[in-house]
Amino acid sequence: MTPRRDLEPNMFALSRQTSRASGRKSYKIWVDTWYWEILCLLFSIGLLVAMAVLLRVYDQQPTPYFQYGITLNTVIAVLTAFSKAALAVPTASGISQLKWQWYRNERALGGRCVRDIQIFDDASRGPWGALVLLCKLHVRTTASLGALVVVLALVLDPFAQQLITYSTRLYQDLDAPEPSIDLARFIIAGTNLDSVIYSSIWSEVDAPSIYKASECESDLCLWDNFDTLGFRPLCKDRTEEVVLEGCDLRCGNSQEFHTSNCSIYFPGDDSNVKWNFSVVQDAPDWVGSISGDDTENRTILEYPRHAIWTLWSGQAEGEASDWGTLFNVSPDRNLSGRNEIMIMAYAEIDFDPAKRPDGLSIKRAQVCALTPSVETLSVESHRGRLDVHVPKYTLGAFHEGGEPGDDLVYWSPDGSQDNILTYTDIREAAFFLDSDTLTLLCTRVRDALVGNYSVPQLVDVNRVCAAARPPADDGRNLAIEVDFAKSSSNQNLDKIADKVGGLEWAMQRVSEFLTHYSRTQPDEAVPVSGRAYSSRNSVEVWWPWLTLPVAVAAAGTVFLALVIYSSRGADEMLWKSSTLPLLYHGIDHRDLMANVKSSNVRADLTSSMDELSKRAKMRLRRSSIDGELRFHHS
């Protein structure tokens, strides 16, 4: 049986009617309830939460770059704009709904001013109207809270832009080559040790980088603090303590050759080492006239002007290695070290009758010790420039290893090691120096520094010897420099004497070069890995600026909740922002025209109607005739 074709149009018509009924039902749900306003409020809060989450994700992180050149500021601005727009929906609806309740309030016995309708409408449309509402109506009304939300929403955009700033920060660069720096555990002295020590004296450039870093191609490389073997000079000025003995110059006949024996020592030094030298007087007859000053009663005086000698070392000059004697020597040699491998002294001798009647005196005296040390290093590399700090160091001490009688002496920073029995044990342990290396180091340093040189002078010895006090100045020079060749036993001493620091400068340079040498031995150097950092622009979120958006959203939520609560009940109308109630429930036209005629004002101008609305009052209540809500003129 086939279906009847005349029923098909009716079926389509029924379907269209069902669809229209469903659409009208959906429309009524959105218009006659608060669902739409609640949804917009939740959407506004959701955008605010999304903005906070986005800021939290990128806070203290590298600056993001989105597609099409969109920046993080743009994203925040868009989220803020949409959040503010969504918040305006429940705020405007709430203020408009309160407009109808304003006239429905039974407590206003005399009615409400007609112009209040315009004030409420303007407040729901923008911040200027909201400010007018706050000034015209009582601030305790619920509508004032909505007006405040509208006003504060005006400044949400500039506040949102203050949320983000950009700063340059360092981040660990995991893609960069791993930086490394060498540390030294021990030294095996090689054939190039001599050149290292001599370079420390004669090199005109600064000492080479003691701490050699490699593969630091990033903006910054950092290393955790680590320990490494090095050398440290410990120096003390002892000019006030030094004693000069002998040096008795011969008075009278200045034409005879004469030699005086002298010695220098430091009182209280337990090594009690004296450095002996000679002062030579000779006839000046072969010198002739010097700068117009005759040579009568003058003698040529030759003595060491600068001298460096060894006070103590594990290997005495010209003797075999004797490191074991160190254990019988007091560790305090008027210096702070207790593990010195050698102690050296320096003196600058001068002809100065003002200090000593016979004319010779010690102008400057220094004592320096060269000590091994284990240094704790804090190392940073800034764009290839290495900064090294030594927060602490350990001087350690010497110990005797092996079996009794083995004469195995070694240096350790941590005290005696019971398991050090052989040379192999020493080189397998951390931070050790054996006696063979120490002996070679002492020999090379001593050969490079020890020596003296002399410069002859023409001296009026008779005048110096005439009294035990400084002679009066009669315009005749006591001592005249003569252009004689220097008599030097060590050319390195010439360079050291020219430096203000003297021996202290030399020992500092030697220590730096030896430390560098210890870290550049290919077989003994141990690499220490560091971390590479690169500088990038990063996002910095100023969270206090988020207070206003959160406060505005919270105030909007409270405002909508109060409006919904005040609009509850079956007798309450839910007209919200609709203007149709003024047409269907408006005040009787005759009442308005009566008000116009009594005022003698034309009602065809906006200003005239505004003036009339200030005088007229009305109320919204149910009619006693048909029960409908109507505006009644009061």
C-alpha positions in Angstrom: 0.0 0.0 0.0 1.5 3.3 -1.0 1.3 6.4 1.2 -1.0 9.1 0.3 0.7 12.0 -1.4 -1.7 14.6 -0.1 -0.4 13.9 3.5 3.2 15.0 2.6 2.7 18.8 2.8 1.0 18.4 6.2 4.0 16.5 7.5 6.5 19.2 6.3 4.3 21.9 7.9 4.2 20.0 11.2 8.0 19.7 11.1 8.4 23.4 10.6 6.0 24.2 13.4 7.9 21.9 15.7 11.2 23.6 14.8 9.7 27.1 15.3 8.3 26.0 18.7 11.7 24.7 19.7 13.4 28.0 18.6 10.9 30.1 20.5 11.4 27.9 23.6 15.2 28.4 23.4 14.8 32.1 22.8 12.5 32.4 25.9 15.1 30.5 28.0 17.9 33.0 27.1 15.6 36.1 27.4 13.4 35.3 30.3 16.1 33.9 32.5 19.6 34.9 33.7 21.3 32.0 31.8 22.8 34.3 29.1 24.2 36.7 31.7 25.6 33.9 33.8 27.2 32.3 30.8 28.9 35.6 29.8 30.1 36.1 33.3 31.6 32.6 33.4 33.2 33.3 29.9 34.7 36.5 31.2 36.1 34.8 34.3 37.4 31.9 32.2 39.3 34.3 29.9 40.8 35.9 33.0 41.9 32.5 34.3 43.3 31.6 30.9 45.3 34.9 31.0 46.7 34.1 34.5 47.6 30.6 33.4 49.4 31.9 30.2 51.3 34.4 32.3 52.3 31.7 34.8 53.5 29.5 31.9 55.8 32.2 30.4 56.8 33.9 33.6 60.7 33.9 33.9 60.8 32.1 30.5 62.3 33.2 27.2 60.2 35.6 25.2 57.7 33.6 23.0 57.3 34.4 19.4 54.0 33.2 17.9 53.0 32.8 14.3 52.5 35.9 12.1 54.5 38.0 14.5 52.0 37.9 17.3 53.5 38.8 20.7 52.5 37.8 24.2 51.3 41.4 24.8 48.9 41.1 21.9 47.5 37.8 23.3 47.0 39.4 26.7 45.4 42.5 25.2 42.9 40.3 23.2 42.0 38.2 26.2 41.5 41.3 28.3 39.3 43.0 25.7 37.1 39.9 25.3 36.9 39.4 29.1 35.8 43.0 29.5 33.3 42.8 26.7 31.8 39.6 28.2 31.6 41.2 31.7 29.7 44.1 30.2 26.8 41.9 29.3 25.7 40.9 32.9 26.6 44.3 34.2 24.4 46.2 31.6 21.5 43.7 32.1 21.8 44.0 35.9 21.7 47.8 35.9 18.8 47.8 33.4 16.9 45.3 35.6 17.4 47.5 38.6 15.9 50.4 36.7 12.5 48.6 36.7 12.8 47.6 40.3 13.7 51.3 41.1 10.2 52.3 40.1 8.6 49.2 41.6 9.9 49.9 45.1 6.9 50.4 47.3 8.9 52.4 49.8 9.1 55.3 47.4 5.6 56.6 48.3 6.0 59.8 46.2 7.2 57.9 43.2 10.5 58.1 41.3 11.7 60.9 39.0 11.0 60.1 35.4 14.5 61.2 34.4 16.0 58.3 36.4 15.1 56.1 33.5 17.6 58.0 31.4 20.2 57.8 34.1 19.9 54.0 34.4 20.0 53.6 30.6 23.1 55.7 30.3 24.8 53.9 33.1 24.3 50.5 31.4 25.9 51.9 28.2 29.2 53.2 29.3 31.5 54.7 32.0 30.3 58.3 31.7 26.7 57.3 32.4 28.0 55.1 35.2 29.7 58.1 36.8 26.5 60.1 36.5 24.6 57.4 38.3 27.1 57.3 41.1 26.8 61.0 41.5 23.0 61.3 41.1 21.6 58.2 43.0 22.3 57.0 46.5 25.6 55.2 46.6 24.2 52.4 48.8 22.0 51.1 46.0 22.9 47.9 44.3 23.1 49.8 41.0 26.1 51.7 42.3 28.1 48.5 42.5 27.3 47.8 38.9 28.2 51.4 37.9 31.5 51.0 39.7 32.3 47.8 37.7 31.6 49.7 34.5 34.0 52.5 35.5 36.8 50.2 36.7 36.5 48.1 33.5 37.6 51.2 31.6 41.2 50.9 33.0 41.6 47.1 32.5 43.5 47.5 29.3 46.3 49.7 30.6 46.6 47.6 33.7 46.9 44.4 31.5 49.8 46.0 29.6 51.6 46.6 32.8 51.5 42.9 33.6 54.4 42.0 31.4 57.9 43.4 31.2 60.9 42.0 29.4 64.4 41.6 30.8 67.7 40.0 29.7 68.3 36.8 31.6 70.7 33.9 31.5 69.5 30.4 30.7 71.4 27.2 30.7 72.1 26.3 27.1 71.9 22.6 26.8 72.7 22.7 23.1 76.0 24.5 23.5 79.3 22.6 23.8 80.1 21.6 27.3 82.7 23.9 28.7 85.6 22.4 30.5 88.6 23.6 32.6 91.6 21.7 33.7 92.7 21.0 37.2 96.0 19.6 38.4 96.4 16.7 40.8 100.2 16.5 40.7 103.2 17.7 38.7 105.7 15.7 36.7 108.4 18.3 35.9 109.5 18.2 32.3 112.3 19.6 30.3 110.5 22.8 29.6 110.4 23.7 33.3 113.4 26.1 32.9 111.6 28.1 30.1 108.5 28.4 32.2 110.4 29.9 35.1 112.5 32.2 33.0 109.4 33.4 31.1 107.9 34.4 34.4 110.8 36.8 34.9 111.3 38.2 31.4 107.8 38.1 29.9 106.6 41.6 29.3 102.9 40.5 29.2 100.8 39.5 32.1 101.1 36.0 33.4 99.3 33.5 31.1 95.9 32.5 32.2 96.4 30.2 35.2 93.1 28.6 34.7 92.7 27.5 31.1 89.1 27.1 29.9 88.1 25.5 26.6 85.0 25.4 24.5 83.2 28.2 26.3 81.4 29.7 23.3 78.4 31.0 25.3 77.8 34.3 27.0 78.6 32.8 30.4 80.1 29.5 31.6 80.0 28.5 35.2 81.7 25.7 37.2 81.0 24.4 40.6 83.7 25.1 43.0 86.5 22.6 42.6 90.0 22.0 44.1 93.2 22.0 42.2 96.9 21.9 42.9 98.9 25.2 42.7 101.7 27.3 44.2 101.4 30.3 46.4 104.1 32.8 47.5 104.1 33.9 51.2 106.2 37.0 51.6 107.1 39.4 54.4 109.0 42.6 54.6 111.7 42.4 57.1 113.6 45.6 56.5 113.2 46.6 60.2 114.6 43.3 61.4 117.5 42.6 59.1 121.1 42.9 60.5 124.2 44.0 58.5 127.5 43.0 60.1 131.0 43.9 59.1 131.5 46.2 56.1 134.3 48.2 57.8 135.5 50.6 55.2 139.1 51.7 55.3 139.8 55.3 56.1 142.9 57.4 55.4 144.8 56.2 52.3 142.2 55.9 49.6 144.8 54.8 47.1 145.2 51.3 48.5 143.2 48.2 47.6 141.1 47.0 50.5 138.4 44.3 51.0 135.9 44.2 53.8 133.8 41.2 54.8 130.1 41.6 55.4 127.2 39.4 56.3 123.4 39.7 56.4 121.0 37.7 58.6 117.6 37.8 60.1 117.5 37.5 64.0 115.1 34.9 65.2 115.3 32.8 62.0 115.8 29.3 63.2 117.8 28.4 60.1 120.3 31.0 61.2 121.5 31.4 57.7 123.9 34.3 57.0 124.7 35.6 53.6 128.3 36.7 53.3 129.7 39.1 50.8 132.7 41.5 50.3 133.1 45.2 49.8 136.0 46.3 47.7 137.8 49.6 47.8 140.2 50.5 45.0 142.3 53.5 43.8 140.5 55.8 41.4 143.6 57.2 39.7 142.6 55.6 36.4 139.1 57.1 36.5 140.2 60.7 35.9 137.9 63.7 36.3 134.2 62.8 36.8 131.8 65.6 35.9 134.2 68.3 37.0 134.6 66.8 40.4 138.2 65.7 41.2 139.0 62.3 42.6 141.1 63.5 45.6 140.3 61.6 48.8 137.8 59.4 46.8 137.9 55.6 46.5 136.0 53.3 44.2 133.6 51.4 46.3 132.1 48.2 44.9 129.5 46.1 46.7 126.4 44.0 45.9 123.5 46.5 45.3 120.9 43.7 45.0 121.1 40.1 46.2 118.9 37.0 46.5 119.9 34.0 48.4 118.4 30.8 49.8 117.5 30.7 53.5 116.3 27.1 53.3 115.3 24.5 50.8 114.9 20.8 50.8 118.0 20.6 48.6 120.9 22.7 50.0 123.1 24.3 47.5 125.7 21.9 46.1 124.3 19.0 48.2 122.1 16.1 47.6 118.4 16.0 48.2 117.6 16.2 51.9 113.9 16.6 52.2 113.8 14.6 55.4 115.5 17.4 57.3 112.3 19.4 56.9 110.6 17.4 59.6 113.2 18.6 62.2 112.7 22.2 61.4 110.1 24.4 63.2 107.2 25.2 60.8 107.1 28.9 61.9 109.9 30.8 60.2 108.3 34.2 60.9 106.1 33.4 57.9 102.5 32.0 57.7 103.5 28.9 55.7 104.1 25.5 57.2 104.8 23.5 54.0 107.4 25.7 52.1 109.5 23.9 49.6 112.0 26.7 49.8 112.6 30.1 51.6 114.5 32.9 49.8 115.7 36.3 51.0 116.3 39.5 49.1 118.3 42.6 50.1 118.9 45.9 48.5 122.1 47.5 49.8 122.8 51.2 49.6 125.5 53.7 50.5 123.7 56.0 52.9 125.8 57.6 55.7 122.6 59.0 57.2 121.7 55.5 58.3 125.1 54.1 59.1 128.3 55.9 59.9 130.4 53.7 57.6 127.9 54.4 54.8 126.5 50.9 53.9 122.9 50.1 55.0 120.0 47.8 54.0 117.5 49.8 52.1 115.0 46.9 51.7 114.8 43.3 52.9 112.3 40.6 52.1 111.8 37.0 52.9 109.5 34.8 50.6 108.5 31.2 50.8 107.3 29.1 47.8 104.6 26.7 49.0 102.4 24.1 47.3 98.7 24.6 48.0 95.3 23.1 47.1 93.1 26.0 46.0 89.3 26.0 46.0 88.4 27.8 42.8 85.3 29.7 41.8 85.4 30.1 38.1 83.3 32.1 35.6 83.8 32.9 32.0 82.1 36.0 30.6 82.2 36.1 26.8 85.7 34.5 26.8 87.0 36.5 29.8 87.8 34.2 32.7 87.2 35.4 36.2 88.7 33.3 38.9 88.3 33.7 42.7 90.0 31.6 45.4 87.6 31.6 48.4 89.9 29.3 50.3 93.1 27.4 50.0 95.0 24.7 52.0 98.8 24.7 52.5 99.1 21.1 53.7 102.3 19.6 55.0 105.2 17.2 54.2 105.1 13.6 55.3 107.3 10.5 55.2 105.9 7.5 53.4 107.0 4.0 52.6 108.7 1.6 55.0 111.1 3.0 57.7 114.3 4.0 56.1 112.8 4.3 52.5 113.3 8.1 52.6 110.0 8.5 50.6 108.9 12.1 51.3 105.7 13.6 49.8 103.5 16.6 50.2 99.7 16.3 51.0 97.1 18.8 51.8 95.1 16.6 54.1 97.8 15.2 56.4 99.7 11.9 56.4 98.2 9.1 54.3 98.9 5.7 55.8 98.5 3.9 52.4 101.3 6.0 50.7 104.0 3.4 50.4 105.4 3.8 46.9 105.7 6.4 44.3 102.9 4.8 42.4 100.7 5.3 45.4 101.6 9.0 45.4 100.7 9.5 41.8 97.4 7.6 42.1 96.3 9.8 45.0 94.8 13.3 44.7 97.0 16.3 45.1 100.4 15.0 45.9 104.0 16.1 45.2 106.8 13.6 45.5 110.3 14.5 46.6 111.8 14.1 43.0 109.5 16.7 41.6 110.1 19.0 44.6 113.8 18.7 44.3 113.7 19.6 40.6 111.4 22.6 41.3 113.7 23.9 44.0 116.8 23.6 41.8 115.2 25.4 38.9 113.8 28.2 41.0 117.0 28.7 42.9 119.1 28.7 39.7 116.7 31.4 38.2 116.6 33.7 41.2 119.7 33.4 43.4 122.5 35.8 42.6 123.8 39.4 43.1 125.2 42.3 41.1 127.4 45.2 41.9 127.7 48.8 40.5 130.9 50.7 41.5 130.7 54.2 43.1 133.2 57.0 43.7 132.9 57.6 47.5 134.6 60.2 49.7 135.4 57.6 52.4 137.5 60.0 54.5 134.6 62.3 55.1 132.4 59.4 56.0 134.9 58.0 58.4 135.6 61.4 60.0 132.7 61.3 62.4 130.1 58.9 63.8 127.4 61.2 62.5 126.3 62.1 59.0 128.7 64.7 57.5 127.5 68.2 56.8 126.6 69.0 53.2 129.2 71.3 51.7 128.0 70.9 48.1 130.5 68.1 47.4 128.8 64.7 46.5 129.6 61.9 48.9 128.9 59.3 46.2 129.0 59.5 42.5 127.7 56.9 40.1 130.3 55.8 37.6 129.5 54.4 34.2 131.1 51.1 34.9 129.7 47.8 33.7 127.6 45.9 36.2 129.2 42.8 37.8 126.3 40.4 37.9 126.1 36.7 38.7 122.5 36.4 37.5 121.0 38.4 34.7 117.5 37.7 36.0 118.3 39.7 39.1 118.6 42.8 36.9 115.0 42.5 36.0 113.9 41.8 39.5 115.8 44.7 40.9 114.0 47.1 38.5 110.6 46.0 39.9 109.0 47.8 42.8 108.0 44.5 44.4 111.4 43.0 44.2 111.5 39.4 45.3 107.8 39.4 46.1 107.0 40.3 42.5 109.3 37.6 41.3 107.9 34.9 43.6 104.3 35.9 42.6 105.2 35.6 38.9 107.0 32.2 39.4 104.0 30.9 41.4 101.5 31.9 38.7 103.6 30.4 35.9 104.2 27.2 37.8 100.5 27.0 38.6 99.7 27.4 34.9 102.4 24.8 34.1 100.7 22.3 36.4 97.4 22.7 34.7 98.7 22.4 31.1 100.4 19.0 31.4 98.6 16.8 28.9 98.9 13.6 30.9 98.2 15.0 34.4 95.5 17.6 33.8 92.0 16.5 34.7 89.1 18.2 32.9 86.2 19.6 35.0 82.9 20.1 33.2 80.9 23.3 33.6 77.6 24.7 32.4 77.0 27.0 29.5 74.5 29.9 29.7 73.1 32.1 27.0 71.5 35.5 27.5 67.9 35.8 26.2 65.1 38.2 26.6 62.7 36.8 29.2 59.2 37.5 30.4 58.8 38.9 33.8 55.2 39.1 35.2 54.3 41.8 37.7 51.5 39.9 39.5 50.3 42.9 41.6 48.9 44.4 38.4 46.5 41.5 38.1 44.7 42.6 41.3 42.4 45.1 39.5 41.1 42.6 36.8 40.5 40.0 39.5 38.7 42.7 41.7 36.5 43.8 38.8 35.5 40.3 37.9 34.8 39.6 41.6 32.7 42.7 41.9 30.8 41.8 38.7 30.0 38.4 40.1 28.7 39.8 43.4 26.7 42.4 41.5 25.0 39.9 39.3 24.3 37.6 42.3 22.6 40.5 44.1 20.5 41.4 41.1 19.4 37.8 40.6 18.5 37.6 44.3 16.5 40.8 44.2 14.6 39.7 41.1 13.4 36.4 42.5 9.7 35.6 43.0 6.9 35.0 40.6 5.6 38.6 41.0 8.8 40.1 39.8 9.2 41.1 36.2 12.4 40.2 34.4 12.6 42.9 31.7 16.4 43.6 32.0 17.6 45.9 29.2 14.5 45.7 27.0 12.8 49.0 26.0 9.5 47.4 25.1 8.1 47.7 28.7 7.9 51.5 28.2 5.5 50.8 25.3 3.4 48.1 26.7 3.4 49.3 30.3 4.2 53.0 29.8 2.5 55.9 31.6 -0.7 57.1 30.2 -0.1 59.7 27.4 -2.8 62.0 28.8 -0.9 62.2 32.1 2.3 63.2 30.3 0.6 65.8 28.1 -1.1 67.3 31.1 2.3 67.7 32.7 3.5 69.4 29.4 0.6 71.8 29.2 1.0 72.8 32.9 4.6 73.6 32.3 4.1 75.6 29.0 7.1 73.7 27.6 7.1 72.0 24.2 8.0 68.3 24.3 9.5 68.0 20.8 13.1 68.7 21.9 15.3 66.4 23.8 16.3 69.2 26.2 12.7 70.0 26.8 11.8 66.4 27.5 14.8 66.2 29.9 13.6 69.3 31.7 10.1 67.9 32.0 11.3 64.5 33.2 13.0 66.2 36.2 9.6 67.4 37.5 7.5 64.4 36.7 7.4 61.3 39.0 5.9 57.9 38.4 5.7 54.5 39.9 5.4 51.0 38.5 2.6 49.0 40.1 -0.2 46.7 39.1 -3.4 48.2 37.8 -6.5 47.8 40.0 -8.6 47.3 36.8 -6.8 44.6 34.8 -4.0 43.6 37.2 -1.2 44.5 34.7 2.0 46.3 35.7 1.8 49.9 34.6 3.6 53.2 35.1 1.4 55.6 37.0 1.9 59.3 37.2 2.4 60.4 40.8 
